[in-house]
Structures are given as C-alpha cells and as structure tokens.
Amino acid sequence: MDALASFVAQLLNGLAGASSLFLVAAGLSLIFGVTRIVNFAHGSLYMLGIYAAYSAVAWLGGGVGYWLGLVLGAAAVGVVGAVVEMTVLRRIYRVPELFQLLATFALVLVIKDAALWIWGPEELLGPRAPGLGGSVAILGRAFPTYDLFLIVVGPAVLGAVWLLLTRTRFGTLVRAATQDREMVGALGVNQAWLFTAVFALGALLAGLGGALQLPREPANLELDLTTIGAAFVVVVVGGMGSLPGAYIAALLIAELKAICIWLGVVDLFGVAISFSKLTLVVEFLVMAVVLVVRPWGLLGRPQAPPRVSGAAEAPLRPGDSLASVVVAVLVLALVALPAMTAQQPYVAVLAIDILVAVLFATSLHFIMGPGGMHSFGHAAYFGLGAYGAAILVRTAGLPMEAALLAAPFVAAAGALVFGWFSVRLTGVYLAMLTLAFAQIAWAVAYQWDSFTGGSNGLTGVWPAPWLAGTRAYYYLTLALVLLGAWLLRRLLFSPFGYAMRAARDSVLRADAIGIDVKRIQWVAFVIAGLFAGLAGALFAFSKGSISPESLYVGKSIDALVMVLLGGVQTLAGPAVGATVFTWLHDTVARSTEYWRAMLGAIILILVLLFPQGIAGFARQVVYGRRDARADR
C-alpha cells in the first residue's frame, strides 16, 4: 500500500510539473508558428516570470494580492515580449533564420544580466499560495494542495488558448499566418501588429508558467537554459504547431521523470541501475526516439521534403591573390606572436583558446554552410575528443602524443553513430536530434563518476614535457589548427565537397544524377566530428583538465554563435567569428560584472548591421566594389 501511495504521489507530481512545462512550450510553439523565429530567449521569459511574480507578490502582499501578483508578473513578461518584438525582432524578420537564432541568443545574455542587476545572484523563494498552502491526504500520503491546483491549470489554459485560436478573429488570423504569412499580408492584415500580439501572447504564457512555479521552486539565473531545452523538446515531440501535442508531450516527459524518481535504484540481474539519474536526460531520450520513429512528432503532420535543404550560396571559388596575401600575412603574424608578446604570457594562452575555437567552429561550418545541416549538438564531438584524450592518458596510460592522435577518432566514432540517425532528418528536426544526442552524451559524462569523474571531471591531463611551455604548445596548436582548416578546405573543393553542396542545394537533383545524399551527409558528419574532436583534445591538454561543460548545450551554442557571427556563406566566416567571439568574451568578462549584457548587446549590433556576418560583409565590401568597377 505504501508503494502504491508513493507511486500515485509521484504521478501527481508529474502532472503538476507538466502544466508549467506546457505553458512554456505552448508559447514557444505559437511564436515559431507565426513568426518562424526559433526563440532561444523563451526560457529567459520563463525565468523573468518567476522573478517578476516574486517582486509583484512582495509589493502587493498576501491574500488576493498574491494571486494578483502572479497575474501581474505574467502580464509584465508579456509586455517585455512585445517590446522585444517591436524594437529588435521586427528588424530581422527578413534575415536568415539562423541569424534570428543568434539575435535571440544575444537576448538571453542581456536578460540574464538584467535579472542579475535587478534581483541579485541569490536564489529567491516565494511564499506559499494563500488558501492552497496545505495538503490533502491521498492513499494516506500528504499531497500539496497547490500541486492539485497546477494539475487543473494546464488543461484549463489549453482549453482557453484553443478557444482563442478557433473561435475568434484573432485566432483565425494566427492560424492563417501559420499556414501562409504572405497571403495574410496580401489580404490587408497588419502583419507587424499581428506578430507583436502573438509574441506578446507567447511571452505571457511563458511568464505565467514561471509565475505559477513561485511557491514550488526558487527563482535563479540558471532557469533560462534548462527551461528552453525542455520546451524545445516538448514542442518537437508533440509536433510543431500542435498545442494538444505539446500538452501530451509535456505529460509524457513529466510522468516519465516522476516514474524514474519513484523507481530510484533497481537491482536487475545483480546490477544496480539508478533510474533516478535518468531524470537529467529522459526528455532527450524521448525526443531522440520520437524523431527517429516519427520525425514530425506525436500529433504533428508530415511535411513534404523541401526542394532546397540549405541556404543557397554562390559557388565556392579558390582564393585569389588578395586572399592569398591576407592569409600569408595572418600566418606570419601568428608565427611571430609569441616573440612579439614575450612580456605578456597571457596573450599566448588566449591565442591558444582562439585557435581551438577556430577549429571547432570550422568543423561545424563544414556541415552547416556547404553541407546545409544545422547542428545544435556539435559540442558532443568536442567533448568526446576532450574526454577521449583525458581517459586515454589517465586510464589507458598512453603518452600524450598518442592520445592526441587517437582522441579525434573517439569523436568520429560518436559522430558515426549519431550521424547515421541525424542525416535521415532535415531542418529543425535534424538540429533537435543532434541536441538530444549531445545532451545524452553530457548526462553520461556528468554521472559516470568512476570513469569520467562525474560532475568534477578529470584533472592532471597535461602535455608531454617537451610541450610543457606555453610557447611550445602554442606552436603545436597552431600547426594542427592550420592543417585541420586546410584539409577541410581541400575537402570542399574535392569531388566529395561538390557532391555535398549539390545535396544541400537540391536533394532531388543530386539523387537524380546518382549521388547517395544520405551517405555523403553521413560521411560529412563523421569528418566534422573528427576535427571537432581534435579541437577538444587540444583544449583538454591546454587546460590540464576536462569537465562535463565541454559537452553541454552552452558549448554547442557558442559554436553556432561563432559560425553565424563570422558568416555562414564564407569559408573565412567561422575563423573570423571564433576569433571575435572568443576575444570579446575574454575582454568583456574581465572588464565588468555584467559582461553577458555587454556581449549580448555587441552581438545584437553586429547582427543588425551585418546580417550576412562579419566576413560576409567584408567580402561584399571588397569584391562588390571590385565587381562594380569591372562592370563600368
């Protein structure tokens, strides 16, 4: 009886948690359906909802003021969403979708530091809800009354939003815009205000989901990334644009987590299996399975395969004399850098970080730009290479040189497995599946204490004695990064590279001329994973340690930002973006406590001024003027 009561209590906890998760996912789905923006800042709006509700409740007091405070907190987030849409997002609807993602990532940084400035770094736990602060007995166990209230809120909000979308003119316009935005504009509908209203509604739902969690969990600055990952999973598993699907997916994921907690540690055939540890990754396991079996989600509709799977670009051409001179000057400057900065040893350390970032970003660009495959989980291969190097040195006893050569193949093996599943999908589904695999790899590294060191990671991973000095290791890193970048460039101008770009530009035409598209993309995934693993191994030996953060979603986002900041449509883009991002991150972080906001503002300015990326803008300026003079 006690086991049954415990099981029922966990199921009810899962139902309560599903309500807030659904509210966030519903808002994200609405925003994406109408504006087509993958709003990475949606988790930040959820975080703002808790903080705003905390302040509103503290101002209005208990009783009726408490409930009014929750509503005001959610409404305030809706207003923030409207302001963000009008001042920032409205200016970038015409830029490529990936640059919109970059802009919303910059908003994450700005909102996080705004919350830090207003509410401080400490966790803030709100008071209990008046009238619902007690508990009720269920099978002899006390269950919080507030959680029963949350169980009702989810279906109630689902019903209210469904009525709004199906029984009102606003809902008709929203559904029409989801199907064909251009037609809605042609009919005379003011798209600008429609987009603002939808974004405000989505933000309000996210804020409400956060506000309702005030009595259950403390407001903290880490809620943005943890929430957005779960919200993306729910939207994809339920089916893009399906609110009932989002609710079912939220229920499924929340209940599976609850069951894992209830099972705890189970002894199966003499092996102790900790199901409770699966709570960190269960949603990504579910998403991976659903995307492999039913790529369009539980209640989503299958879409016709796109004719163009990636952004079209002009044919790649070998660099001209000007490009060759620029590259030669840069290489000479990099070779001379340690001698020129001998009195500033930190410069060489920063240069190593930049070089590692360049190789990491270049490997991602290889499949993103020429390959047309967007990956949200490229950190998996960076981390596998780093952990491979560390484990081969510490556990297998290999010398550093051998571990450095072998580690990239550990990452390539991971890419071989993950890529086989990933290349069978396209667009956002491919990106989300790569995120799922990366988070699974992170969870394994985070929890396998005996092998990976768990959350503490592995230490004592140092270079060989002849590479112990910063200068020696810098030259090794420089040589390997230049070699890696050169090999990737050579591959792009080989028959394989032409086949990869043909598959990106038109899957049907590539298939018609005999190109095995999926095999080409699979091989490209493995190659990108190999060089990302080399970057990870170089990183591990440069720092002397490795931690699970190297596989976490934040690392993948960093790589995306680097590629987009430099420019997807240029070969120099990832190198330029990695250099600018790493340098800005280091410089700004050392100059102010609110470095995230400053970095985010800089990224926003760059996105607004150079939507084609820094390198893309430079190429347009130089070669655009040259072509104009030639035409005259």
C-alpha positions as CSV (number, residue, x, y, z in Angstrom):
1,M,0.0,0.0,0.0
2,D,2.8,2.4,0.8
3,A,4.5,1.6,-2.5
4,L,1.2,2.4,-4.3
5,A,0.8,5.6,-2.4
6,S,4.3,6.7,-3.3
7,F,3.7,5.8,-6.9
8,V,0.5,7.8,-7.1
9,A,2.2,10.8,-5.4
10,Q,4.9,10.8,-8.0
11,L,2.4,10.6,-10.8
12,L,0.6,13.6,-9.4
13,N,3.9,15.5,-9.1
14,G,4.5,14.8,-12.7
15,L,1.1,16.1,-13.7
16,A,1.8,19.3,-11.7
17,G,5.1,19.8,-13.4
18,A,3.6,19.1,-16.8
19,S,1.4,22.2,-16.5
20,S,4.2,24.8,-16.3
21,L,6.2,22.9,-19.0
22,F,3.2,23.0,-21.3
23,L,2.7,26.7,-20.8
24,V,6.2,27.5,-21.9
25,A,6.1,25.1,-24.8
26,A,2.7,26.5,-26.0
27,G,4.1,30.0,-26.1
28,L,7.2,28.8,-28.0
29,S,5.0,26.9,-30.5
30,L,2.8,29.9,-31.1
31,I,5.8,32.2,-31.7
32,F,7.5,29.8,-34.1
33,G,4.3,29.0,-36.0
34,V,3.6,32.7,-36.9
35,T,7.0,34.5,-36.9
36,R,9.1,31.4,-37.9
37,I,11.7,32.6,-35.2
38,V,13.3,29.9,-33.1
39,N,13.1,32.0,-30.0
40,F,16.1,30.9,-27.9
41,A,15.2,33.6,-25.3
42,H,11.9,31.9,-24.4
43,G,13.5,30.2,-21.4
44,S,14.6,33.7,-20.3
45,L,11.0,34.9,-20.4
46,Y,10.0,31.9,-18.1
47,M,12.8,33.0,-15.7
48,L,11.5,36.6,-15.8
49,G,8.1,35.3,-14.9
50,I,9.3,33.9,-11.6
51,Y,11.3,37.0,-10.7
52,A,8.5,39.4,-11.7
53,A,5.9,37.4,-9.8
54,Y,8.3,37.4,-6.7
55,S,8.5,41.2,-6.8
56,A,4.8,41.7,-7.5
57,V,3.8,39.5,-4.6
58,A,6.2,41.2,-2.3
59,W,4.7,44.6,-3.3
60,L,1.0,43.6,-3.2
61,G,1.2,41.3,-0.1
62,G,-0.8,38.1,0.6
63,G,-4.4,37.1,0.1
64,V,-5.9,38.5,-3.1
65,G,-2.7,40.5,-3.7
66,Y,-0.8,37.2,-4.0
67,W,-2.9,36.0,-6.9
68,L,-2.9,39.4,-8.5
69,G,0.8,39.4,-8.2
70,L,1.1,36.2,-10.2
71,V,-1.1,37.7,-12.9
72,L,0.8,41.0,-13.0
73,G,4.1,39.1,-13.2
74,A,2.9,37.2,-16.2
75,A,1.5,40.3,-17.8
76,A,4.8,42.2,-17.3
77,V,6.6,39.4,-19.2
78,G,4.0,39.8,-22.0
79,V,4.8,43.5,-22.1
80,V,8.6,42.7,-22.2
81,G,7.9,40.3,-25.1
82,A,6.0,43.0,-27.0
83,V,8.8,45.5,-26.5
84,V,11.5,43.0,-27.6
85,E,9.5,42.1,-30.7
86,M,9.0,45.8,-31.7
87,T,12.5,47.0,-31.0
88,V,14.7,44.0,-32.0
89,L,13.0,41.1,-33.8
90,R,10.8,43.2,-36.1
91,R,14.1,44.4,-37.7
92,I,15.4,41.0,-38.5
93,Y,12.4,39.1,-40.0
94,R,14.0,39.2,-43.4
95,V,17.4,37.9,-42.4
96,P,18.1,34.1,-42.5
97,E,16.5,32.1,-39.7
98,L,19.9,31.2,-38.1
99,F,20.7,34.8,-37.6
100,Q,17.4,35.3,-35.9
101,L,18.5,32.5,-33.6
102,L,21.7,34.4,-33.0
103,A,19.8,37.5,-32.1
104,T,17.6,35.7,-29.6
105,F,20.7,34.2,-28.0
106,A,22.0,37.7,-27.5
107,L,18.8,38.5,-25.8
108,V,19.4,35.6,-23.4
109,L,22.6,37.2,-22.3
110,V,21.1,40.7,-21.9
111,I,18.1,39.4,-20.0
112,K,20.2,37.3,-17.7
113,D,22.4,40.2,-16.6
114,A,19.3,42.4,-16.3
115,A,17.9,39.9,-13.8
116,L,21.2,39.8,-12.0
117,W,21.2,43.6,-11.8
118,I,17.6,43.9,-10.5
119,W,17.3,40.8,-8.2
120,G,20.9,39.9,-7.5
121,P,22.7,36.5,-7.7
122,E,20.9,34.8,-4.7
123,E,18.0,32.3,-5.2
124,L,14.6,33.8,-4.3
125,L,11.9,31.5,-3.0
126,G,8.4,33.0,-2.9
127,P,5.8,32.5,-0.1
128,R,3.2,29.8,-0.2
129,A,0.0,30.4,-2.0
130,P,-2.8,31.6,0.3
131,G,-5.6,29.2,0.6
132,L,-3.6,26.5,-1.1
133,G,-0.7,26.2,1.3
134,G,-1.8,23.0,3.0
135,S,-2.1,19.4,1.8
136,V,-4.7,16.7,1.2
137,A,-4.4,13.0,2.1
138,I,-4.2,10.7,-0.9
139,L,-3.9,7.0,-0.1
140,G,-2.6,8.0,3.3
141,R,0.1,10.4,1.9
142,A,0.0,14.1,2.2
143,F,0.0,15.8,-1.2
144,P,0.3,19.6,-1.6
145,T,-2.9,21.3,-2.5
146,Y,-1.1,23.8,-4.7
147,D,0.1,21.0,-6.9
148,L,-3.5,19.8,-7.4
149,F,-4.3,23.4,-8.5
150,L,-1.5,23.2,-11.0
151,I,-2.8,19.9,-12.4
152,V,-6.0,21.8,-13.3
153,V,-4.3,24.9,-14.7
154,G,-2.7,23.0,-17.6
155,P,-5.9,21.7,-19.2
156,A,-7.7,25.0,-18.4
157,V,-5.1,27.1,-20.3
158,L,-5.0,24.6,-23.2
159,G,-8.8,24.9,-23.5
160,A,-8.7,28.7,-23.3
161,V,-6.0,29.0,-25.9
162,W,-7.8,26.5,-28.2
163,L,-11.0,28.6,-27.9
164,L,-8.9,31.8,-28.7
165,L,-7.5,30.2,-31.8
166,T,-10.6,28.6,-33.1
167,R,-13.4,30.9,-32.1
168,T,-12.1,34.4,-32.6
169,R,-11.0,36.5,-35.5
170,F,-7.6,36.9,-33.9
171,G,-7.3,33.1,-33.8
172,T,-8.3,32.9,-37.4
173,L,-5.5,35.3,-38.4
174,V,-3.0,33.4,-36.3
175,R,-3.9,30.1,-38.0
176,A,-3.8,31.7,-41.4
177,A,-0.4,33.3,-40.7
178,T,0.9,29.9,-39.6
179,Q,0.0,28.5,-43.0
180,D,0.9,31.4,-45.3
181,R,2.2,34.7,-43.9
182,E,2.5,36.3,-47.3
183,M,-1.2,35.6,-48.1
184,V,-2.3,37.2,-44.8
185,G,-0.3,40.3,-45.7
186,A,-1.8,40.4,-49.2
187,L,-5.3,40.4,-47.7
188,G,-4.5,43.7,-45.9
189,V,-3.8,42.3,-42.4
190,N,-1.3,44.4,-40.5
191,Q,1.4,41.7,-40.1
192,A,3.5,43.9,-37.8
193,W,0.9,44.2,-35.1
194,L,-0.2,40.5,-35.6
195,F,3.4,39.4,-35.0
196,T,3.6,41.7,-31.9
197,A,0.4,40.3,-30.5
198,V,1.5,36.7,-31.0
199,F,4.9,37.3,-29.5
200,A,3.3,39.0,-26.5
201,L,0.9,36.2,-26.0
202,G,3.7,33.6,-26.2
203,A,5.8,35.6,-23.8
204,L,2.8,35.9,-21.4
205,L,2.3,32.1,-21.4
206,A,6.0,31.6,-20.6
207,G,5.8,34.2,-17.9
208,L,2.6,32.6,-16.5
209,G,4.4,29.2,-16.4
210,G,7.2,30.8,-14.4
211,A,4.9,32.8,-12.1
212,L,3.0,29.7,-11.2
213,Q,6.2,28.0,-10.1
214,L,6.9,30.7,-7.5
215,P,5.8,28.5,-4.5
216,R,7.5,25.4,-5.8
217,E,11.0,26.4,-6.9
218,P,13.3,29.4,-6.2
219,A,13.9,32.0,-8.9
220,N,17.5,31.7,-10.1
221,L,19.6,32.7,-13.1
222,E,20.1,29.2,-14.5
223,L,16.4,28.7,-15.3
224,D,16.7,30.1,-18.8
225,L,18.9,27.4,-20.4
226,T,17.4,24.5,-18.5
227,T,13.9,25.6,-19.4
228,I,14.4,26.3,-23.1
229,G,15.9,22.9,-23.7
230,A,12.9,21.2,-22.1
231,A,10.5,23.5,-24.0
232,F,12.1,22.7,-27.4
233,V,11.8,19.0,-26.6
234,V,8.1,19.3,-25.8
235,V,7.4,21.3,-29.0
236,V,9.2,18.8,-31.2
237,V,7.9,15.7,-29.5
238,G,4.3,16.9,-29.6
239,G,4.6,18.1,-33.2
240,M,5.4,21.6,-34.4
241,G,2.3,23.8,-34.1
242,S,0.2,21.3,-32.3
243,L,-0.9,22.6,-28.8
244,P,-2.6,19.3,-27.9
245,G,0.5,17.5,-28.9
246,A,2.6,19.9,-26.7
247,Y,0.4,19.1,-23.8
248,I,0.6,15.3,-24.4
249,A,4.4,15.6,-24.8
250,A,4.7,17.6,-21.5
251,L,2.6,14.9,-19.7
252,L,4.7,12.1,-21.2
253,I,8.0,13.6,-20.2
254,A,6.9,14.8,-16.8
255,E,5.5,11.4,-15.9
256,L,8.5,9.5,-17.1
257,K,10.7,11.7,-14.9
258,A,8.3,11.0,-12.0
259,I,8.5,7.3,-12.6
260,C,12.3,7.4,-12.7
261,I,12.3,9.2,-9.4
262,W,9.9,6.6,-7.9
263,L,12.0,3.7,-9.1
264,G,15.2,5.1,-7.7
265,V,17.9,2.4,-7.7
266,V,16.7,-1.0,-9.0
267,D,18.7,-4.2,-8.9
268,L,18.4,-6.1,-12.2
269,F,20.2,-9.4,-12.5
270,G,22.7,-8.3,-9.9
271,V,23.4,-4.9,-11.5
272,A,22.3,-1.8,-9.6
273,I,20.6,0.6,-12.1
274,S,19.9,4.2,-10.9
275,F,16.8,5.3,-12.7
276,S,16.8,8.5,-10.8
277,K,19.8,9.6,-12.7
278,L,17.8,9.4,-15.9
279,T,15.8,12.5,-14.9
280,L,18.6,14.6,-16.4
281,V,18.2,13.2,-19.8
282,V,14.9,11.4,-20.1
283,E,13.3,14.1,-22.2
284,F,16.1,13.9,-24.7
285,L,15.9,10.2,-24.9
286,V,12.2,10.5,-25.6
287,M,12.8,13.1,-28.3
288,A,15.5,11.0,-29.9
289,V,13.2,8.0,-30.1
290,V,10.2,10.1,-31.4
291,L,12.3,11.8,-34.1
292,V,13.8,8.5,-35.3
293,V,10.4,6.8,-35.4
294,R,8.0,9.7,-36.2
295,P,10.0,12.8,-37.2
296,W,7.0,15.1,-37.3
297,G,6.1,14.5,-33.7
298,L,3.2,12.7,-32.0
299,L,0.4,14.9,-33.3
300,G,2.3,16.8,-36.0
301,R,1.7,16.4,-39.7
302,P,4.4,15.1,-42.0
303,Q,5.7,17.7,-44.4
304,A,6.8,17.3,-47.9
305,P,10.6,17.1,-48.3
306,P,12.0,20.5,-49.1
307,R,13.4,21.1,-52.5
308,V,16.3,23.1,-51.0
309,S,17.7,21.7,-47.8
310,G,20.1,24.5,-47.1
311,A,20.7,28.2,-47.9
312,A,21.8,28.6,-51.5
313,E,25.1,30.4,-52.0
314,A,27.4,31.3,-54.9
315,P,29.8,28.5,-56.0
316,L,32.9,28.4,-53.9
317,R,36.0,29.5,-55.7
318,P,39.7,29.2,-54.8
319,G,41.0,32.3,-53.2
320,D,42.5,35.0,-55.4
321,S,45.8,36.7,-55.0
322,L,44.4,39.2,-52.4
323,A,43.1,36.4,-50.3
324,S,46.4,34.5,-50.5
325,V,48.3,37.6,-49.4
326,V,45.9,38.2,-46.4
327,V,46.2,34.5,-45.3
328,A,50.0,34.6,-45.7
329,V,50.3,37.8,-43.6
330,L,48.0,36.3,-40.9
331,V,50.0,33.1,-40.7
332,L,53.3,35.0,-40.4
333,A,51.7,37.2,-37.7
334,L,50.6,34.1,-35.8
335,V,54.0,32.5,-36.0
336,A,55.6,35.7,-34.7
337,L,53.0,36.3,-32.0
338,P,54.9,34.6,-29.1
339,A,58.0,36.5,-29.8
340,M,56.2,39.8,-30.1
341,T,54.3,39.3,-26.8
342,A,57.0,37.6,-24.8
343,Q,56.4,40.1,-21.9
344,Q,52.7,39.2,-21.9
345,P,52.4,35.4,-21.5
346,Y,48.6,35.6,-21.2
347,V,48.4,36.6,-24.9
348,A,49.7,33.2,-25.9
349,V,47.2,31.5,-23.6
350,L,44.3,33.5,-25.2
351,A,45.7,32.8,-28.6
352,I,45.5,29.0,-27.9
353,D,41.9,29.4,-26.9
354,I,41.1,31.3,-30.1
355,L,42.9,28.7,-32.3
356,V,40.9,25.9,-30.6
357,A,37.7,27.8,-31.1
358,V,38.6,28.4,-34.8
359,L,39.0,24.7,-35.5
360,F,35.8,23.9,-33.5
361,A,33.8,26.5,-35.4
362,T,35.3,25.5,-38.8
363,S,34.3,21.9,-38.2
364,L,30.7,22.9,-37.5
365,H,30.7,25.3,-40.6
366,F,31.7,22.3,-42.7
367,I,28.3,20.7,-42.2
368,M,26.3,23.9,-41.7
369,G,27.3,26.0,-44.7
370,P,28.4,23.7,-47.5
371,G,26.5,20.8,-46.0
372,G,23.3,22.6,-45.2
373,M,22.9,20.5,-42.0
374,H,22.2,22.6,-38.9
375,S,23.5,21.0,-35.7
376,F,22.6,22.2,-32.1
377,G,24.7,19.5,-30.6
378,H,28.2,19.8,-32.1
379,A,29.7,20.0,-28.5
380,A,29.2,16.3,-28.3
381,Y,32.2,15.7,-30.6
382,F,34.3,18.4,-29.0
383,G,33.6,16.8,-25.6
384,L,34.2,13.2,-26.8
385,G,37.5,14.3,-28.2
386,A,38.5,16.0,-24.9
387,Y,37.3,13.1,-22.7
388,G,38.9,10.6,-25.1
389,A,42.3,12.3,-24.7
390,A,42.0,12.6,-21.0
391,I,40.9,9.0,-20.4
392,L,43.5,7.6,-22.8
393,V,46.2,9.4,-20.8
394,R,44.9,8.7,-17.3
395,T,43.3,5.2,-17.7
396,A,44.9,3.6,-20.7
397,G,48.3,5.1,-19.9
398,L,49.0,6.3,-23.4
399,P,51.6,9.0,-23.9
400,M,50.2,12.4,-24.7
401,E,51.2,12.4,-28.3
402,A,49.4,9.1,-29.0
403,A,46.3,10.2,-27.1
404,L,46.2,13.5,-29.1
405,L,46.2,11.4,-32.3
406,A,43.7,8.9,-31.1
407,A,41.2,11.2,-29.4
408,P,39.7,12.6,-32.7
409,F,38.8,9.1,-33.7
410,V,36.8,8.7,-30.5
411,A,34.8,11.7,-31.5
412,A,34.5,10.4,-35.1
413,A,33.1,7.1,-33.7
414,G,30.4,9.1,-31.8
415,A,29.6,11.1,-35.0
416,L,29.4,7.8,-36.9
417,V,26.6,6.6,-34.6
418,F,24.8,9.9,-34.1
419,G,25.1,11.0,-37.7
420,W,23.5,7.8,-39.0
421,F,20.3,8.8,-37.3
422,S,20.6,12.5,-37.8
423,V,21.1,12.7,-41.5
424,R,17.7,11.0,-42.0
425,L,16.1,14.2,-40.9
426,T,16.2,17.8,-42.1
427,G,15.7,21.3,-40.8
428,V,14.8,21.9,-37.2
429,Y,14.2,18.2,-36.6
430,L,17.8,17.3,-37.6
431,A,19.0,20.2,-35.3
432,M,16.9,19.0,-32.4
433,L,18.1,15.3,-32.8
434,T,21.7,16.4,-32.7
435,L,20.9,18.4,-29.5
436,A,19.3,15.2,-28.0
437,F,22.4,13.1,-28.7
438,A,24.7,15.8,-27.3
439,Q,22.6,16.0,-24.1
440,I,22.7,12.2,-23.7
441,A,26.5,12.3,-24.0
442,W,26.6,15.1,-21.4
443,A,24.4,13.1,-19.0
444,V,26.7,10.1,-19.3
445,A,29.8,12.2,-18.6
446,Y,28.1,14.0,-15.8
447,Q,27.0,10.9,-13.9
448,W,29.6,8.2,-14.7
449,D,31.8,9.0,-11.6
450,S,34.0,6.0,-11.9
451,F,35.0,6.6,-15.5
452,T,34.6,10.3,-16.4
453,G,34.9,11.8,-12.9
454,G,31.3,12.8,-12.9
455,S,30.5,16.4,-12.3
456,N,34.1,17.1,-11.2
457,G,35.6,15.9,-14.5
458,L,39.2,14.8,-14.9
459,T,42.3,16.6,-13.9
460,G,46.0,16.1,-14.4
461,V,45.8,16.0,-18.2
462,W,49.0,17.8,-19.2
463,P,51.0,17.9,-22.4
464,A,54.3,15.9,-22.7
465,P,57.4,17.5,-21.1
466,W,58.7,18.9,-24.5
467,L,55.3,20.7,-24.8
468,A,55.1,21.9,-21.2
469,G,55.9,25.5,-22.1
470,T,53.1,27.8,-23.4
471,R,55.1,28.7,-26.4
472,A,55.8,25.1,-27.5
473,Y,52.1,24.1,-27.0
474,Y,51.0,27.2,-28.9
475,Y,53.1,26.2,-32.0
476,L,51.7,22.7,-31.8
477,T,48.1,24.0,-31.7
478,L,48.8,26.5,-34.5
479,A,50.2,23.7,-36.7
480,L,47.3,21.3,-36.1
481,V,44.7,24.0,-36.5
482,L,46.1,25.3,-39.7
483,L,46.4,21.7,-41.0
484,G,42.8,20.9,-40.0
485,A,41.4,24.1,-41.6
486,W,43.4,23.4,-44.8
487,L,42.2,19.8,-45.0
488,L,38.6,20.8,-44.5
489,R,39.0,23.5,-47.3
490,R,40.6,20.9,-49.6
491,L,37.7,18.6,-49.0
492,L,35.2,21.3,-50.0
493,F,37.0,21.6,-53.4
494,S,37.2,17.8,-53.9
495,P,34.5,15.7,-55.7
496,F,33.2,14.9,-52.2
497,G,32.7,18.6,-51.4
498,Y,30.9,19.3,-54.7
499,A,28.6,16.3,-54.1
500,M,27.9,17.6,-50.6
501,R,27.0,21.1,-51.8
502,A,24.9,19.6,-54.6
503,A,22.9,17.6,-52.0
504,R,22.5,20.8,-50.0
505,D,21.1,22.9,-52.9
506,S,18.8,20.2,-54.3
507,V,18.3,16.8,-52.9
508,L,16.1,15.7,-55.8
509,R,18.6,16.7,-58.5
510,A,21.5,15.3,-56.6
511,D,19.7,12.0,-56.2
512,A,18.8,12.0,-59.9
513,I,22.4,12.2,-61.1
514,G,23.4,9.3,-58.8
515,I,24.6,11.0,-55.6
516,D,23.9,9.0,-52.5
517,V,22.8,12.0,-50.5
518,K,22.4,10.4,-47.1
519,R,25.8,8.6,-47.4
520,I,27.5,11.9,-48.4
521,Q,25.9,13.7,-45.4
522,W,26.8,10.9,-43.0
523,V,30.4,11.0,-44.1
524,A,30.4,14.8,-43.7
525,F,29.1,14.4,-40.1
526,V,31.9,12.0,-39.3
527,I,34.6,14.3,-40.8
528,A,33.2,17.3,-38.9
529,G,33.1,15.2,-35.7
530,L,36.7,14.1,-36.3
531,F,38.0,17.7,-36.4
532,A,35.8,18.9,-33.6
533,G,37.3,16.0,-31.5
534,L,40.8,17.3,-32.4
535,A,39.8,20.7,-31.1
536,G,38.5,19.1,-27.9
537,A,41.7,17.1,-27.4
538,L,43.8,20.3,-27.9
539,F,41.6,22.1,-25.4
540,A,41.9,19.3,-22.8
541,F,45.7,19.4,-22.9
542,S,45.9,23.2,-22.9
543,K,43.8,23.4,-19.7
544,G,45.1,20.3,-18.0
545,S,41.6,19.1,-17.1
546,I,38.2,18.5,-18.6
547,S,34.6,18.8,-17.3
548,P,31.1,17.9,-18.5
549,E,30.6,21.5,-19.5
550,S,32.5,20.7,-22.7
551,L,29.6,18.6,-23.9
552,Y,26.8,20.8,-22.6
553,V,24.3,22.7,-24.8
554,G,26.1,26.0,-24.0
555,K,29.2,24.8,-25.8
556,S,27.2,24.0,-28.9
557,I,25.6,27.4,-28.7
558,D,29.0,29.0,-28.6
559,A,30.0,27.2,-31.8
560,L,26.7,28.3,-33.5
561,V,27.3,31.9,-32.5
562,M,30.9,31.8,-33.9
563,V,29.8,30.5,-37.2
564,L,26.9,32.9,-37.6
565,L,28.8,35.9,-36.3
566,G,31.5,35.3,-39.0
567,G,29.1,34.4,-41.7
568,V,27.8,31.0,-42.9
569,Q,28.3,31.8,-46.6
570,T,32.0,32.4,-46.4
571,L,34.9,30.0,-45.8
572,A,36.6,32.6,-43.6
573,G,33.5,33.2,-41.6
574,P,34.0,30.6,-38.8
575,A,37.6,31.7,-38.2
576,V,36.6,35.3,-38.1
577,G,33.6,34.6,-35.9
578,A,35.5,32.4,-33.5
579,T,38.3,35.0,-33.1
580,V,35.8,37.9,-32.5
581,F,33.6,35.9,-30.1
582,T,36.5,34.4,-28.0
583,W,38.3,37.7,-27.8
584,L,35.1,39.6,-26.9
585,H,34.1,37.0,-24.3
586,D,37.5,37.3,-22.7
587,T,37.9,41.0,-22.9
588,V,34.4,41.9,-21.8
589,A,34.3,39.3,-19.0
590,R,37.4,40.9,-17.4
591,S,36.1,44.4,-17.7
592,T,32.6,44.3,-16.0
593,E,30.5,42.1,-13.8
594,Y,27.7,42.4,-16.4
595,W,29.7,41.1,-19.2
596,R,26.9,39.0,-20.6
597,A,24.7,42.0,-21.3
598,M,27.6,43.9,-22.9
599,L,28.5,40.8,-25.1
600,G,24.8,40.3,-26.0
601,A,24.5,44.0,-27.0
602,I,27.6,43.7,-29.2
603,I,26.2,40.6,-30.9
604,L,22.9,42.3,-31.4
605,I,24.5,45.3,-33.0
606,L,26.6,43.1,-35.3
607,V,23.5,41.1,-36.3
608,L,21.6,44.3,-37.1
609,L,24.5,45.9,-39.0
610,F,25.9,42.8,-40.7
611,P,23.2,40.2,-41.2
612,Q,25.5,38.3,-43.6
613,G,28.2,38.0,-40.9
614,I,31.4,40.0,-40.4
615,A,33.4,38.1,-43.0
616,G,30.4,38.1,-45.4
617,F,30.2,41.9,-45.1
618,A,33.9,42.3,-45.6
619,R,33.8,40.2,-48.7
620,Q,30.8,42.2,-50.0
621,V,32.6,45.5,-49.5
622,V,35.9,44.3,-51.1
623,Y,34.6,42.2,-54.0
624,G,31.4,44.2,-54.5
625,R,33.3,47.4,-55.3
626,R,35.8,45.5,-57.5
627,D,32.9,43.9,-59.5
628,A,31.2,47.3,-59.8
629,R,34.4,48.8,-61.2
630,A,34.8,45.9,-63.6
631,D,31.2,46.4,-64.8
632,R,31.9,50.1,-65.5
